Amino acid sequence: MGKSYLGLALGGGGSRGVAHIGALQVLHNSGLKPDLIAGVSAGSMIGAMYAATLDPNWIETRFRELMNSDLFASFSSGSLMAGRNKETFLENNTELAKQGYAARLGLNESYVVPRSIIENSVEFMIPCNNFEELQIPLKVIATDIQNGEEIIYSRGDIREALIQSSSIPGFFEATKKDSKLIVDGGVTSPIPVEILKEYAEMVMAVDITNYELKPLNQPNMIEIMRRSDIITSLRLKNNLSRQADILVKPEVSGIHWSDFDNFDKLLECGKNAMSKSLETLKNLEPRKDDIYYKLCLNLR
C-alpha cells in the first residue's frame, strides 16, 4: 500500500489544544482535508473528534458544552486542580512549605486526578467507540513508562487509546495494563511528526508548545531539576516540529496547559497560524515533481 498524501500531526498541550480547533477550522474551510492524522494528548482528542465528524465547528461547540458542564466543574475544582501547577499553587507560601508539599505529594501519591475523570470526559467528547468508525485514519500515541517505549493505537477501542494518550504523568492516574504503566504520548512523541513520515508523503504539524521560560527567582533544588527537564523537553519538541514539511505554530506563549480561561484567544491563535501557513503555500510556484504541487493546486 502506498503512502497517504497529507498527514496531520497534532501535538499535545492540554488547554492549548483549543488552538488545534481553530487551525482545523481554517484548514477545513480551505477545502483541504488530511488523509491521515496522528495525535498525542490534546492533539489525539481533537484529531479523533475531527476524524469522526469532519466538522471542526462541532468540535468547538462540544468543547464549550464540556466547559459548561458539571463534569468540567468537578475537574476544575480546587480539590482536583490544586496540583495542576505546583509553582502557581504554592507561590504565596514560604519556600519551606513549598518544598514540604512537593515532597509529600511525590512520596505519597502517584497522581492528582483519578482516571474516572478523564474517562467521563472522553465519553462526553468522542461520538464513536472504535477506530474503524472514523472517516479519516487516526494514530493515537501513548507511552509505557516502564520501558520508555511508545505505543501506537490505530484500531479497536478508540476511547481507551485516548484516555491513555491524554494521561499527563503525575497529574492524571496512569493506566496499568499487564506489566505496562501507560501515560501521555507526549512523553515519547510530543509532536508525532516522525511517526507520520512513515505513512505520508507530506506532513503538516501543529505545534502548540509553550516555549516561554520565565526567570526563576531564588529557585530551590526541585525547581532547578524541573526547569532542566522542561528545557530538554522544549529542545526535543522544537527539533521534532522542524522535521515537518509544513509547520503551523500558534502563538501560545505564556498559556499553561491547565488554563482554559483563554479559550477564545487560543481559538484565534490557531486560526491565525493556519491562515498564515496556507497563505504562504498559495504563493508558492512548485514544480510538478515537488511534494507541494498537489497541495497548492487544491488551494487555488
Disulfide bonds with the S-S distance in Angstrom:
none
